[in-house]
Amino acid sequence: MKILFASTSSGSRGGGELYLNYLGRSLAARGHEVTLWASSHPRMDELCSLFGKIGTVLRQDYTNTYDRRFRSFASYFDRATAKAAEGMWKRHAPDIVHLNKQNLEDGLDLLRAADDCNLPNLCTIHLTQSAKYLRARASWIRDWVARRALKKYRGPMVAVIEERKRDLAEFLGSAERTHTIPNGVELYDLSGRSAARDAVRHELKIARDSLLLVAVGRMVSQKRPIAFLEYAARILGRLPHSRFIWVGDGKLTPEWDRWVADRQLGNVIRRLPWCGNVRDVLFATDAFLHVAEFEGLPLAILEALSAGLPCVISPNLLREMPFLNDTNSVAIGEGDAWAEILADPAALAVRGKNARRLAEEQFSFDIMAARYESLYRETMECRA
């Protein structure tokens, strides 16, 4: 099968874009020919370089929705951009076009291109919460435009978790043409975990018996890096031997650095630069601390599950991701139960084993690729 991924090109480091590299790797390993179409903007260079190791990369001048002055409204009415993308896709002649959207209003011009190219196509939407739900400015007009474009779109629409599918069906007023295919990640070989743990802790000067919690993500408002610091301070108040690492950077980095410096916590809370492979850092830690405001199905959490880490989460994420529960995670809510669990290495180890089992049963590369293969074939048969 010849598969063309079309990225709305929000950036190389977001999980919703890295997912294309993971899915492409999985499908290429199963014998398919994969191609990535992306903007020529430099922020896509990193992802395109990674994808170039597994398939063909096509670059074209394209302006992401959030680089436009009038955002989704401008994107929706930009027929010229849609026509240009359509032309390149048709010249490449794939068997199917797979459009990757970060949220409901993202890439509405590419939805039009997918509809007009007369090739079998579908789109994945990672965040299906409405602009109203997200308390965005001018939410009513943004939701109106996105709803209009998605209702006109004729292909299948994929959400990455059942809760996001329900959001999408509610937004559209119908569950017709909606599907759920969870994201997948590599199942790490855990045989080297102990050696990696010792090596990373030695390098970072973190004691073997310290409780180490990690977060991975861009330092942007959605991920709430300052809330991460506040939770870290709360944990430190109960468990003084705790240490914390955030892997990633972004526009909130200066605020993060000031917060840590003002409280003189630089010896217990650290920030590491972005790295494409965080496996060894995950292996060195005891739990994954995630406190984002909202999510689709973040690859960072799935990678933590793959590494056998229990997730320590804020209560709002229990509603967002119900597969996280008290068998594989720790919710920091009211009371002291969470502190007792974090202070007990045996309790964390049990939750870690359950987390790894969850990754194996629901979130592997192979499971994700097989589900997309089935939907691709179904979509192609319907258009035949």
SULDA-V11950 format. One line per field, one symbol per residue. psi: psi as a letter, one per 20 degrees, with the letter a starting at -180 (. if undefined). Layout:
# SULDA-V11950
psi->???
This chain:
# SULDA-V11950
psi->popopopiliriiqhhghhhgghggghhhjjqpqqpprqjphiiggghgghiiiaqppqqppoqgjiqgjchggghjnhgggggggggghhhlrhqpopophagipkhhhgggghiikqprrqpogojqrhghjkqqlhghghgggggghhhpirqppqjqhhhgggggggijqjpjqrpoqqqrpoqoihjggghgggghghjlpqhjqopqqqprqmrhhilhhhghghghgghhhnijqqqpporraijgggghgggghjljiiipqpqrpqhojghgghirhroopkqgrrenphgghhgghjkpqpoqqhhihhhmiipajhjropnbrajhhhhghiohgghgghghhgghgghhhkrggggghhhgghgggghhhi.
